[in-house]
Amino acid sequence: MTQTLAATSSLRGRVARKSDDYAAAILARREKAAPLSHEAKVKKMALILSDETSGIRRLGVGMVGPIQLKLRYQGITRNVLVEDPVTPGTPVEYDVWDDLGQAYIMSGTEGEVRVTPFEGKRVPVRFFRIASRPAIRKEDLFYLRINAVEQAQDETKQAILKQEDTRLLVLLQAALTDYATRPDHTVTPNHNITEASGYLTPGSLYSAVAMTDMHELQSARILINPFDFRDLYRWDINQTGWAFKDRVVAGETITSFGEFQIQRSIIVPQGKVFLTPEPNFLGVFPVLYSLDVEENHMVEAFWKGWVFDEMVNMSILNPRGIATITKA
């Protein structure tokens, strides 16, 4: 009751504010981040210069860094599933608290989805590896003024995040398709809403979550392609209210709408929107070991290289809260 009242009062406060109030609040937050004083700058510069191995190099990278080609990729897997670090040497099994007893897991080697009808109440986990091997020519380390090692390793980490998210979406679609088409599944059998207007609307979101409501679950996350995400900016006042439009005009990024948290990813297929419940109602992301880096130099070929890898698994233990919206 306390949380409900707090949320209501917060919403009322938002509606009462004007556009100028939102703009002033944003400017006030920016002014709080005061620049460093002269003394603080001197101390920080002295600290950088005292590091003879990487201080000057990092200072140079900051001055003559490369022109950035794109935004840094942010993974979504760890926000959709419950991340579970696993103790090495311990068999991993998860309970399936369901009369039907189904679970959906990623295949250990082929990278395919294995849909497992499960008559017991526990599902074993088989880990698979996600890896990448970046390499840089030795002479480029001297020709380039940027920190090529740091750039290559950062791009590799983003590539592995994309691999995680790709497998997650394949698994979500397989779990949804199998569960929605089961002969013993009689409530909201398709779990998909077709949006015929050509762009995403609030009505489609509410229709999709209504299907999972029938399973006594509530879809709380929206996984959406950035192209489809821009549909939200086309909604008019009658659909969103003045507070929503005020925040958009003031430059704030849309991270939520109503009861939904919005997560953008270029890995989500364009024209398709996934709705999922909170992670503890969906599945797990067991991690045997997280991202590990090993040197893999090819000295005779004059390449500097590394091997990035991780051992993980993805398991959907409760498919009831998954729904999709397809734009016609």
Backbone torsions as a table, in degrees:
resi	resn	phi	psi	omega
1	MET	NA	-40.6	179.7
2	THR	-62.4	-43.3	-179.8
3	GLN	-64.5	-39.2	-179.8
4	THR	-63.8	-44.5	179.7
5	LEU	-64.8	-38.3	-179.9
6	ALA	-65.3	-42.5	179.4
7	ALA	-64.7	-39.2	-179.9
8	THR	-64.2	-44.9	-179.7
9	SER	-65.0	-35.1	178.6
10	SER	-65.7	-41.0	179.2
11	LEU	-65.6	-40.2	178.8
12	ARG	-61.8	-39.1	179.3
13	GLY	-63.9	-36.3	179.9
14	ARG	-66.8	-43.7	-176.4
15	VAL	-64.3	-33.3	-174.9
16	ALA	-75.5	-17.3	-176.0
17	ARG	-82.8	156.5	-180.0
18	LYS	-103.9	172.2	-180.0
19	SER	-59.8	-41.6	-179.5
20	ASP	-61.4	-33.5	179.9
21	ASP	-65.8	-41.3	179.4
22	TYR	-66.2	-43.1	179.3
23	ALA	-62.5	-41.1	179.3
24	ALA	-65.3	-37.1	179.7
25	ALA	-66.1	-39.6	178.8
26	ILE	-65.7	-43.8	178.0
27	LEU	-62.1	-37.4	-179.8
28	ALA	-65.6	-39.5	178.4
29	ARG	-64.9	-38.1	179.2
30	ARG	-67.5	-36.4	-179.4
31	GLU	-69.5	-24.9	179.5
32	LYS	-65.7	-30.7	178.0
33	ALA	-78.9	74.4	-175.3
34	ALA	-67.6	144.3	178.3
35	PRO	-67.4	160.3	-179.6
36	LEU	-66.4	145.6	175.1
37	SER	-72.4	168.8	-179.8
38	HIS	-61.3	-41.7	-179.9
39	GLU	-64.3	-41.6	179.6
40	ALA	-64.8	-37.7	178.1
41	LYS	-65.0	-40.8	179.6
42	VAL	-62.4	-43.8	-179.9
43	LYS	-64.4	-41.6	-178.7
44	LYS	-67.0	-39.8	178.3
45	MET	-65.1	-39.3	178.6
46	ALA	-64.2	-37.2	178.5
47	LEU	-65.1	-40.0	179.7
48	ILE	-66.6	-44.2	-177.6
49	LEU	-69.0	-25.7	-179.7
50	SER	-71.3	-20.2	178.5
51	ASP	-85.8	97.8	-173.7
52	GLU	-74.8	-19.5	-175.6
53	THR	-85.0	-43.5	-175.8
54	SER	-131.6	-7.6	-176.7
55	GLY	-62.4	-53.1	-179.6
56	ILE	-64.0	-39.8	-179.6
57	ARG	-62.1	-44.6	-180.0
58	ARG	-67.4	-34.7	177.3
59	LEU	-63.9	-40.5	178.6
60	GLY	-66.5	-38.8	178.0
61	VAL	-61.9	-39.4	179.3
62	GLY	-65.5	-29.0	-177.9
63	MET	-84.7	-38.2	-175.2
64	VAL	-122.2	39.6	-179.7
65	GLY	-65.4	161.6	-176.9
66	PRO	-72.9	156.4	172.0
67	ILE	-68.8	123.7	-177.2
68	GLN	-73.0	132.8	-177.4
69	LEU	-89.6	-22.6	-176.3
70	LYS	-160.4	168.2	174.8
71	LEU	-73.1	154.3	178.5
72	ARG	-72.3	133.6	-177.4
73	TYR	-73.4	134.5	177.8
74	GLN	-112.4	120.1	-179.0
75	GLY	-71.0	155.8	-178.7
76	ILE	-116.9	-13.4	-172.5
77	THR	-58.6	-46.0	-176.5
78	ARG	-71.7	-9.7	174.4
79	ASN	-97.7	-12.5	-178.8
80	VAL	-99.2	-38.6	178.5
81	LEU	-110.0	160.9	177.4
82	VAL	-80.7	114.9	178.6
83	GLU	-73.9	130.1	-175.3
84	ASP	-130.3	96.8	175.4
85	PRO	-63.8	130.2	-173.3
86	VAL	-103.4	138.7	175.2
87	THR	-75.3	124.0	-179.8
88	PRO	-57.8	140.9	178.6
89	GLY	86.0	-0.8	-179.1
90	THR	-104.9	123.9	176.2
91	PRO	-59.5	137.6	-175.7
92	VAL	-110.2	121.6	175.1
93	GLU	-140.4	148.7	179.3
94	TYR	-125.4	143.3	177.8
95	ASP	-72.4	143.9	172.1
96	VAL	-113.8	98.4	-175.4
97	TRP	-87.1	81.3	-172.2
98	ASP	-160.9	137.6	177.8
99	ASP	-64.1	-33.5	179.7
100	LEU	-78.6	-28.6	172.8
101	GLY	70.5	33.0	179.3
102	GLN	-97.5	151.0	174.1
103	ALA	-144.3	155.0	-176.4
104	TYR	-128.8	120.5	-174.5
105	ILE	-130.9	159.5	175.6
106	MET	-82.4	139.2	176.7
107	SER	-64.2	146.1	-171.9
108	GLY	-70.3	-33.0	-173.3
109	THR	-119.6	-42.3	-173.6
110	GLU	-76.2	-15.9	-176.8
111	GLY	75.8	11.4	178.9
112	GLU	-93.3	168.3	177.8
113	VAL	-91.7	130.4	176.4
114	ARG	-110.9	114.1	178.6
115	VAL	-90.6	118.7	-172.0
116	THR	-115.8	107.2	169.0
117	PRO	-69.8	124.7	-169.3
118	PHE	-118.4	116.8	-179.3
119	GLU	-86.3	-22.4	176.0
120	GLY	-83.5	-164.2	-178.3
121	LYS	-118.4	10.5	179.4
122	ARG	-136.6	144.6	179.2
123	VAL	-122.6	125.8	178.9
124	PRO	-76.8	155.8	-177.7
125	VAL	-113.5	131.4	172.4
126	ARG	-116.7	124.5	-174.6
127	PHE	-82.9	152.4	172.6
128	PHE	-130.5	161.3	-174.8
129	ARG	-103.7	136.9	169.0
130	ILE	-114.3	125.0	-172.6
131	ALA	-142.9	160.2	175.2
132	SER	-153.0	150.1	-176.5
133	ARG	-128.8	86.2	177.1
134	PRO	-75.6	152.6	179.0
135	ALA	-148.0	147.7	-179.4
136	ILE	-133.2	138.0	175.3
137	ARG	-66.3	140.1	-176.1
138	LYS	-59.6	-40.5	-177.4
139	GLU	-67.7	-26.3	178.8
140	ASP	-66.0	-26.2	177.4
141	LEU	-64.7	-22.9	179.9
142	PHE	-100.2	-32.7	179.6
143	TYR	-70.1	-43.5	-173.3
144	LEU	-81.5	142.3	178.0
145	ARG	-88.2	-11.1	178.2
146	ILE	-88.3	167.4	175.8
147	ASN	-83.4	89.4	-175.1
148	ALA	-64.5	-32.6	179.3
149	VAL	-63.4	-47.9	-179.2
150	GLU	-64.2	-40.1	179.5
151	GLN	-64.1	-45.4	-178.3
152	ALA	-65.0	-42.3	-179.2
153	GLN	-67.6	-37.2	179.3
154	ASP	-66.8	-41.4	177.4
155	GLU	-64.1	-35.0	178.9
156	THR	-66.3	-41.9	177.8
157	LYS	-60.7	-41.2	178.5
158	GLN	-65.7	-37.1	178.4
159	ALA	-63.5	-37.8	178.6
160	ILE	-68.9	-37.4	175.2
161	LEU	-61.0	-38.9	178.1
162	LYS	-65.6	-36.9	176.8
163	GLN	-63.7	-42.8	177.3
164	GLU	-58.3	-48.3	-175.4
165	ASP	-67.9	-34.7	177.3
166	THR	-61.6	-45.8	179.6
167	ARG	-67.0	-35.4	178.4
168	LEU	-61.1	-46.2	-177.5
169	LEU	-67.3	-37.0	175.4
170	VAL	-62.1	-41.6	-179.8
171	LEU	-67.3	-41.9	178.4
172	LEU	-60.7	-44.5	-179.5
173	GLN	-65.8	-40.5	179.7
174	ALA	-65.6	-42.1	179.3
175	ALA	-64.8	-42.4	180.0
176	LEU	-64.0	-46.6	-177.7
177	THR	-62.9	-45.1	-178.4
178	ASP	-66.4	-45.6	-177.0
179	TYR	-68.4	-41.0	-176.3
180	ALA	-70.8	-22.5	-177.8
181	THR	-103.6	9.8	177.5
182	ARG	-68.0	140.7	-179.2
183	PRO	-65.1	-24.2	-179.7
184	ASP	-92.6	7.8	177.5
185	HIS	-101.5	104.2	-172.6
186	THR	-106.9	-10.3	-178.7
187	VAL	-96.7	128.0	179.5
188	THR	41.2	69.9	-166.9
189	PRO	-65.4	-22.0	-174.1
190	ASN	-100.8	-29.0	179.5
191	HIS	59.1	27.8	179.0
192	ASN	-137.4	136.7	176.3
193	ILE	-112.8	131.7	176.9
194	THR	-97.8	121.5	179.2
195	GLU	-93.7	108.5	-174.1
196	ALA	-88.0	-10.0	-174.5
197	SER	-77.1	-13.3	-179.2
198	GLY	96.4	-15.3	173.7
199	TYR	-145.6	156.7	-174.3
200	LEU	-66.8	139.4	179.3
201	THR	-128.1	156.3	175.8
202	PRO	-58.5	-32.5	179.7
203	GLY	-60.6	-36.7	178.3
204	SER	-66.2	-39.5	178.2
205	LEU	-61.7	-45.4	-178.3
206	TYR	-68.8	-34.5	177.3
207	SER	-66.8	-38.8	-179.5
208	ALA	-68.1	-44.7	-178.3
209	VAL	-70.2	-23.7	177.1
210	ALA	-64.0	-30.4	179.5
211	MET	-69.6	-40.9	178.6
212	THR	-74.7	-24.5	174.6
213	ASP	-59.9	-30.8	179.9
214	MET	-66.8	-18.5	176.2
215	HIS	-98.2	15.4	-179.1
216	GLU	60.2	35.9	175.2
217	LEU	-130.7	162.6	-179.4
218	GLN	-132.8	119.6	176.5
219	SER	-70.7	126.1	-173.6
220	ALA	-120.8	-10.1	-178.0
221	ARG	-119.5	140.6	174.6
222	ILE	-116.1	122.3	175.0
223	LEU	-104.8	119.7	-168.3
224	ILE	-143.4	146.9	174.6
225	ASN	-73.2	144.4	-179.9
226	PRO	-56.7	-31.9	178.3
227	PHE	-64.1	-46.2	179.1
228	ASP	-71.7	-28.1	178.8
229	PHE	-59.0	-32.9	-178.6
230	ARG	-68.6	-13.0	174.4
231	ASP	-61.1	-29.9	-178.5
232	LEU	-62.5	-29.1	-179.4
233	TYR	-75.8	-11.6	-180.0
234	ARG	-92.3	-6.4	179.7
235	TRP	-67.7	140.2	-177.3
236	ASP	-90.2	178.9	-175.4
237	ILE	-61.3	-36.3	-178.1
238	ASN	-64.9	-23.1	-179.7
239	GLN	-94.0	-26.6	-172.2
240	THR	-117.9	-33.7	-173.2
241	GLY	92.9	164.3	-175.9
242	TRP	-68.9	-35.6	-177.1
243	ALA	-60.5	-42.8	179.4
244	PHE	-62.6	-46.9	179.8
245	LYS	-65.5	-37.1	179.3
246	ASP	-61.5	-42.4	-179.6
247	ARG	-66.3	-36.8	178.2
248	VAL	-65.8	-46.2	-179.1
249	VAL	-64.7	-32.9	179.7
250	ALA	-75.5	-4.6	175.4
251	GLY	97.3	6.2	179.0
252	GLU	-76.9	142.4	178.4
253	THR	-79.6	137.5	178.7
254	ILE	-76.5	112.0	178.1
255	THR	-113.1	-9.3	179.7
256	SER	-154.6	156.4	173.5
257	PHE	-147.0	118.4	-178.2
258	GLY	59.8	-123.4	-178.6
259	GLU	-90.4	4.3	-173.1
260	PHE	-107.1	140.3	167.0
261	GLN	-97.6	135.2	-173.2
262	ILE	-104.7	129.5	177.3
263	GLN	-127.4	118.9	-178.2
264	ARG	-93.6	145.8	176.3
265	SER	-161.2	134.8	177.0
266	ILE	-70.5	-11.8	178.6
267	ILE	-74.7	-26.5	177.6
268	VAL	-67.2	129.2	-178.5
269	PRO	-59.7	138.3	178.1
270	GLN	-65.7	134.5	-177.6
271	GLY	89.6	2.8	-179.4
272	LYS	-128.6	132.8	178.4
273	VAL	-123.6	129.9	178.3
274	PHE	-103.9	136.2	172.3
275	LEU	-114.1	130.4	179.3
276	THR	-132.4	156.0	176.5
277	PRO	-79.7	-175.5	174.0
278	GLU	-60.0	150.5	-174.9
279	PRO	-53.8	-36.9	-177.5
280	ASN	-73.4	-2.8	173.1
281	PHE	-107.9	4.3	-172.2
282	LEU	-117.8	-66.9	-175.3
283	GLY	-173.7	-170.1	-173.1
284	VAL	-127.7	157.1	176.8
285	PHE	-127.1	76.9	-179.3
286	PRO	-68.1	137.3	-177.3
287	VAL	-123.0	112.1	176.6
288	LEU	-70.8	-49.0	166.9
289	TYR	-148.1	142.2	-176.6
290	SER	-79.2	-172.4	-172.6
291	LEU	-55.0	121.2	-177.8
292	ASP	-119.0	143.7	-176.8
293	VAL	-122.5	127.7	176.4
294	GLU	-125.9	141.3	175.8
295	GLU	-70.2	140.5	-179.4
296	ASN	-143.8	55.9	-177.2
297	HIS	-70.8	143.2	172.6
298	MET	-110.2	84.9	-170.9
299	VAL	-61.8	-42.1	-176.5
300	GLU	-68.3	-22.9	178.2
301	ALA	-99.6	0.4	178.2
302	PHE	62.0	45.1	174.9
303	TRP	-118.5	140.3	169.0
304	LYS	-101.7	126.6	-175.3
305	GLY	-142.4	165.3	-179.7
306	TRP	-144.0	160.5	174.5
307	VAL	-121.2	120.3	175.5
308	PHE	-104.8	131.0	175.4
309	ASP	-155.8	161.3	175.9
310	GLU	-149.7	152.3	177.3
311	MET	-113.3	114.9	-173.6
312	VAL	-139.6	176.7	173.6
313	ASN	-151.6	158.7	175.3
314	MET	-132.1	131.1	-177.8
315	SER	-137.3	126.0	172.2
316	ILE	-95.7	112.5	-177.3
317	LEU	-100.3	-10.2	179.7
318	ASN	-148.5	96.4	-175.7
319	PRO	-83.5	-0.4	-171.7
320	ARG	-63.5	-26.4	-174.4
321	GLY	-94.8	9.9	-178.3
322	ILE	-93.9	136.6	174.6
323	ALA	-147.4	161.8	179.9
324	THR	-134.8	156.4	171.8
325	ILE	-123.8	128.6	180.0
326	THR	-114.5	124.1	178.2
327	LYS	-82.1	126.6	-179.0
328	ALA	-74.9	NA	NA
